[in-house]
Amino acid sequence: MKKLREIIFIVLCFVMLTGTCHVCAKAGSYSGTYSMKAGLYCKRTIDIKSKLTVTVTPNSYKDGTSGVKLTVWTAKKNFLGNWTPGTEVCSGPSTSQFTKTWKHKGKIQGLYFMNPTHQDVWKGTFKLSWD
């Protein structure tokens, strides 16, 4: 019985150490689509080591509002469990593709893509990559 406990302990230590190393060293990427009238929350925790690159591509120039910027914010849950915007990450034209890099280190709970018109429906894709 004592030998079995030792083996289990060693296996658990090995699994925990190797699993942690993979998570710490891993860069990542994520892509998705948006169709929004006011905003869209991307509820994905991201552990950024140095930078986050955001690329936003509208489906066409009609899927944005001329002269109005799409803004990307960090997002987090407040004490009531509701999602709220936090710090501005980047912004760019809502009618054409843009790519911005945000230098940051640490975990964020998600992102919020904001359409300030609250009237026009914007559609497109986004890609996030981080290291």
N, C-alpha and C positions, 0 to 999 in steps of 0.2 A: 504494500500500500504506500509506503514511504517513497519507494522508487517511482511509482506511478505519479505521485505528486511532484517529484523533482522533474520528471519528463514533461508534465503538463506545464509547470512553471517555465521551463526552458523554451518550450514551443510558444507559449504566450509572449514571452519576452522577445523572441525572434520576430513574431508576427507584428507586435507593436512597434519595434524598432524599424523594420523594413517598411511597414506601411507609412510611418511618419516621414521617413526619408523621401519617399515618392511624392507625398503631398507638398513638402517644403520645397522641393526642387522643380516642381512642375509649373511651366508656363501654360497658358491656355487661350482658348478662343471660343466664341459663342456668336451665333448669328440668328436673326429672327426677322419677322415682318411687323409692320405697324399699320394700323388704320385707326386714326384718332381724330377726335373733334376738339378735345381739350388737352389730353395728355395720356401717357401710357407708362405704366410701371413695369420694369423688367426686374422681377423679384428673384435675383440670382446673386448669391454671395460670391464675391471675387476677392481673392487674396493677391494684392498687387505688390510686387517686389520693388519695382522702380517706375513703371509707366503703364498707362492704359491708352490704347489707340482706339478711337471711335471713328467708324466710317458710316455715313448715312447716305442712302441713295433713294431719292423719290422715284416712283414708278414712271412718272413723266413730269414735265414742268407744270402741268395742270394739277398735279397732286401736291401742291404747296400753294402759298400765297405770295405773290410778287412783293418784294421789299420787306418781308417778314421773316425773322430768323427762327429756326428750330433750336431750342436750347436743351442741353442734356445736363441733368443734375444728379448728384448722388441721392439715394433714397434710403430711408430707414423706417422701421416701425417705431411709433411712439409708445408711451406707457399704456395707452388704451388699445394697442394692437393695430392702429390705423397706419397706413403708409403715408409718409410725408417727404417732400423734397428737402435736401440738405444744402450742400455746397455745389456751386456751378462748376461743371467739368469743362464744357465747351459750348460753342454755338456756331451756326453756319446758315447759309441760305436754305430756305425750305423748298426751293424750286430746282436745286441742282445738287449734285453730289459734293460732299465735303469730307475731309479726313483731318482729324485733330488728335494731338497727343497730349495727354495730361500726365505730368510728372507727379507721382504720388507713391507713398509706401504705406501699406497697411490694408486691412480688410474693409470692404464696403458691403453693405447688405443688399444693394441693388442700385438701379438707375431709374431716373424719371425723364422721359422724353416729353417736352412741353410744346404745345401748340397754343400760343397766346391769343389767337383770334377767337377761340371758343365757338366758332361758327363754321369755318371751312373744314372739310374732312381731308386730312393729309394721309397719303398711303405711300408705302415704300418698304425698303429693307434696311437693316443695320447689321454691322459686324463689329464685334468687340474682340480685341486681342490684348493680352497682358503678359508681363514677365516680372 
